[in-house]
Amino acid sequence: MGMFHKVTVGDQIISPIDWEMDPALAFGTFESWGGRERVRNNDECVYYFFVDNWGDVPKLCLMERAVKHARIMAEIKAPLEIIQDCVKGQGTSSIFEKSYAINDKIKQWLIDNVLDKGESKLVIPEVVEEHVEDMGAQLPDMGCSNYSGEVVALPSDSAVINDDDIVPLIKKWNFFDRELNPSGRFDNALVSTADDEVVVDLRTNLMWQSGGIDIGSIRHVHRQIVETNKNQFGGHADWRLPTMEEAMSLLEPLKNDKGVYLNPCFSKEQPFIFVDNQRKPGGYWFVDFKQGRAFWSSGTIPGGFGRLVRSVK
């Protein structure tokens, strides 16, 4: 059972399979600092199997992982019962940790049924369809807006948030949180600009990315912020992570058609984002637009996304 098995995905033969790699180790290898000793060069690809338990039914998948990208190559039509047994063996886990290493039973089934000269019809290649996201109804134009409401100055400086601080913070501003303040609502005054990639909230005087930064470690996100400012995204060079209050201000009390608690002018591709607040005694805070809440993590999840903000002078 060495590393030199191969699997056929469509017209492509992939070898070797790395049996030691799994989602957690992949994060340490490709994202965290100090984990790069396994990677010989930035173009090297590693292939491994894992169980994807993010949907209603768990799936066995083949992953292609490299420094610059990660993509699911194929779904493997393994018997559902052995995949479910693998999921049960994980015990209680965070709702944000749903990608699991395969167990020995799945490994042996792959060797017996799929790898080398096994049954290729059990390997379903992932078809990547180009999709243009619907960004919702047209917002009022910033130059034509006649907003005359109050301007709210949300905290913009990095701060430590303890567990017992989060409920008072949310209720002070009446932010929506599906668990901690389900009746809350913070009304924005969002307007469009000449740049489709930025949105301005006239109530908070904040300019937001309508999209954002793909998933990665906090170091990865900070590196992307440097690049964003170097390239003067949207014509500006002072983009930063939002504070908890700034990020929570975007939460809408109802999910939109894209399945996130956001105005549809924002992309769904950043379902939970880092905020510029750390937790005491440890961990990072996030705002989750898919679950509609604030949460913290020790950092063991495979990072987070970014949606950057800047203050409108």
C-alpha positions in Angstrom: 0.0 0.0 0.0 2.7 2.5 -1.0 2.1 6.0 -2.3 2.3 5.1 -6.0 -1.3 4.2 -6.7 -3.0 6.0 -9.5 -6.6 7.1 -10.3 -8.2 7.9 -13.6 -10.3 11.1 -13.7 -11.8 11.6 -17.1 -8.9 11.5 -19.5 -6.3 12.3 -16.8 -4.3 9.8 -14.9 -3.3 11.1 -11.5 -0.4 9.6 -9.5 0.8 9.4 -6.8 -1.9 9.5 -4.1 -0.6 10.9 -0.9 -2.1 8.7 1.9 -0.6 10.8 4.6 -2.2 14.1 3.5 -5.6 15.2 4.9 -7.5 18.5 5.1 -5.9 19.5 8.5 -2.3 18.6 7.3 -2.9 20.3 4.0 -3.7 23.6 5.8 -0.5 23.3 7.9 1.5 22.4 4.8 0.2 25.0 2.3 -1.1 27.9 4.5 0.6 28.2 7.9 4.1 29.5 8.2 6.7 26.8 9.1 4.7 24.1 7.3 6.3 24.4 3.9 9.0 21.8 4.4 6.8 19.2 2.5 6.5 21.5 -0.5 9.5 21.4 -2.9 8.2 24.2 -5.2 5.2 26.4 -5.7 3.9 24.4 -8.7 3.9 21.0 -6.9 0.5 19.4 -6.6 -0.5 16.9 -4.0 -3.5 14.6 -4.4 -5.4 13.1 -1.6 -8.9 11.7 -0.7 -11.1 13.2 2.0 -14.7 13.2 3.2 -16.7 16.3 2.5 -19.5 16.6 5.1 -20.6 20.2 4.3 -23.7 19.2 2.5 -26.8 17.2 3.5 -25.1 13.9 2.5 -21.3 13.3 3.0 -19.2 12.7 -0.1 -15.9 11.1 -0.8 -13.7 13.4 -2.9 -10.3 13.6 -4.5 -8.5 16.9 -3.9 -5.8 18.6 -5.8 -3.8 20.9 -3.5 -0.9 23.3 -4.2 0.4 26.5 -2.8 -1.6 28.7 -5.2 -4.8 26.7 -5.4 -7.1 23.9 -4.1 -9.8 22.2 -6.1 -11.9 19.1 -5.9 -11.0 16.9 -8.9 -13.8 14.3 -8.6 -16.4 12.7 -6.4 -15.9 9.0 -5.7 -19.1 7.0 -5.6 -18.2 4.9 -2.6 -20.9 3.1 -0.6 -22.7 5.7 1.5 -22.5 3.5 4.7 -18.7 3.5 4.8 -18.6 7.3 4.3 -21.1 7.8 7.1 -19.1 5.5 9.4 -16.1 7.7 8.8 -18.1 10.8 9.7 -19.4 9.1 12.9 -15.9 8.3 13.8 -15.0 12.0 14.0 -17.0 12.6 17.2 -18.4 16.0 18.1 -16.9 18.6 15.8 -17.3 22.3 15.1 -19.8 23.2 12.4 -16.9 24.9 10.7 -14.8 21.7 10.5 -16.5 19.4 8.0 -13.7 18.1 5.9 -12.3 14.9 7.3 -9.4 12.5 6.7 -10.5 9.1 5.3 -10.2 6.1 7.6 -8.6 2.7 6.8 -11.9 1.2 5.7 -12.4 3.8 2.9 -8.7 3.5 2.0 -9.0 -0.2 1.5 -12.2 0.2 -0.5 -10.5 2.7 -2.8 -7.5 0.3 -3.4 -9.8 -2.6 -4.1 -12.4 -0.9 -6.3 -11.1 2.4 -7.8 -7.3 2.8 -7.9 -5.0 1.4 -10.6 -7.2 -0.8 -12.8 -10.3 -0.3 -10.8 -13.7 0.8 -11.9 -13.4 4.3 -13.5 -17.1 4.9 -13.6 -17.1 5.3 -9.9 -15.0 8.4 -10.4 -17.2 11.4 -11.3 -15.0 14.4 -12.5 -15.9 17.7 -11.0 -17.3 20.0 -13.8 -16.4 23.6 -13.1 -19.2 25.8 -14.5 -18.6 29.4 -15.1 -21.2 31.3 -13.1 -21.9 35.0 -12.9 -23.3 35.8 -9.5 -26.4 37.9 -9.3 -25.5 40.9 -7.3 -29.1 41.9 -6.7 -31.2 45.0 -7.5 -29.4 48.2 -8.5 -28.5 50.3 -5.5 -29.1 54.0 -5.5 -26.2 55.9 -7.0 -23.9 57.6 -4.5 -23.9 60.8 -6.5 -27.6 61.0 -6.6 -28.4 59.9 -3.1 -30.3 62.4 -0.9 -29.6 60.5 2.4 -30.3 62.8 5.3 -30.3 60.3 8.2 -27.9 60.2 11.1 -24.3 59.0 10.5 -23.2 56.4 13.0 -19.6 56.2 13.9 -18.8 52.5 14.6 -15.6 51.6 16.4 -12.8 51.2 13.9 -9.8 50.4 16.0 -8.6 46.9 16.7 -9.6 45.6 20.2 -9.7 42.5 22.3 -13.2 41.1 22.8 -13.9 38.7 25.7 -16.7 36.1 25.6 -18.8 38.2 28.0 -18.4 41.3 25.8 -20.0 40.0 22.7 -23.7 40.1 23.8 -23.5 43.7 25.1 -21.7 44.8 22.0 -24.4 43.3 19.7 -27.3 44.7 21.7 -25.7 48.1 22.0 -26.0 48.6 18.3 -29.0 46.4 17.8 -27.1 44.2 15.4 -28.9 41.1 14.1 -27.4 37.8 15.4 -29.4 34.7 14.7 -28.6 33.2 18.2 -27.8 36.2 20.4 -30.2 38.9 19.1 -32.6 37.4 16.5 -34.9 40.5 16.6 -32.0 42.9 16.0 -31.6 45.0 12.9 -29.1 47.7 11.8 -30.4 49.6 8.9 -27.8 50.5 6.3 -27.9 53.2 3.6 -26.0 51.4 0.8 -25.3 53.1 -2.4 -23.4 52.2 -5.6 -20.3 53.9 -7.0 -18.7 54.1 -10.4 -16.7 51.0 -9.4 -18.9 47.9 -9.3 -16.5 46.2 -6.9 -17.1 48.6 -4.0 -20.3 49.7 -2.1 -20.6 52.6 0.3 -22.8 52.7 3.4 -23.8 56.4 3.9 -25.1 55.6 7.4 -21.6 54.5 8.7 -19.4 56.3 6.1 -17.8 53.0 5.2 -16.7 51.8 1.8 -16.8 48.0 1.4 -15.6 45.4 -1.0 -18.6 43.8 -2.6 -16.5 40.7 -2.9 -13.4 40.0 -0.9 -10.4 37.7 -0.2 -10.6 33.9 -0.7 -10.1 31.5 2.3 -6.7 31.3 3.9 -4.8 31.8 7.1 -4.8 35.1 8.9 -1.3 35.6 7.6 -2.6 35.0 4.1 -5.4 37.5 4.5 -2.9 40.2 5.8 -0.6 39.5 2.8 -3.6 40.1 0.5 -4.4 43.3 2.3 -0.9 44.6 1.6 -1.4 43.6 -2.1 -4.8 45.2 -2.3 -3.4 48.5 -1.0 -0.3 48.3 -3.2 -2.6 47.9 -6.2 -4.9 50.7 -4.9 -8.1 48.7 -5.2 -11.0 51.0 -6.0 -8.5 53.8 -6.2 -7.6 53.7 -2.5 -4.7 52.4 -0.5 -6.1 52.3 3.1 -8.1 49.1 3.0 -8.2 47.1 6.2 -10.0 44.3 8.1 -13.4 45.5 9.6 -13.9 45.6 13.3 -16.6 43.3 14.8 -19.0 46.2 14.9 -18.4 47.2 11.3 -18.8 43.6 10.0 -21.9 43.0 12.1 -23.5 46.1 10.7 -23.8 44.3 7.4 -25.9 41.4 8.7 -29.5 41.3 7.5 -32.2 39.6 9.5 -33.3 37.4 6.6 -31.3 35.3 4.2 -31.2 36.5 0.7 -31.7 34.2 -2.4 -28.0 33.4 -2.3 -28.3 31.9 1.2 -26.5 34.5 3.2 -27.7 37.1 5.7 -26.5 40.0 3.5 -27.8 42.6 1.1 -27.5 40.8 -2.3 -25.1 43.5 -3.6 -22.5 41.6 -1.6 -21.0 38.3 -2.9 -21.8 35.0 -1.2 -18.3 33.8 -1.9 -17.0 35.1 1.5 -19.5 33.3 3.8 -17.5 34.0 7.0 -14.8 36.7 7.5 -12.0 37.6 9.8 -12.6 40.7 11.9 -9.9 42.9 13.4 -10.6 41.6 16.9 -8.8 39.0 18.9 -10.3 37.0 21.8 -8.9 36.8 25.3 -7.5 34.4 26.4 -7.0 33.3 22.8 -8.5 32.9 19.3 -9.9 35.0 16.5 -13.3 36.5 16.0 -15.3 36.1 12.8 -18.7 37.2 11.4 -20.5 34.4 9.7 -22.9 35.7 7.0 -24.1 32.2 6.2 -25.1 31.3 9.8 -26.0 34.9 10.7 -23.8 35.3 13.8 -20.5 36.2 15.4 -18.2 33.3 16.5 -14.7 32.7 17.5 -12.2 30.0 16.7 -8.9 28.9 18.1 -7.5 29.0 14.5 -7.7 25.3 13.9 -10.2 25.7 11.1 -8.6 26.2 7.6 -8.6 30.0 8.0 -11.3 32.4 6.9 -12.3 34.8 4.2 -11.8 38.6 4.1 -14.1 41.4 3.1 -12.1 44.7 3.4 -13.4 48.1 4.5 -12.2 51.7 4.5 -13.5 54.8 6.1 -14.9 57.4 3.7 -13.2 60.7 4.5 
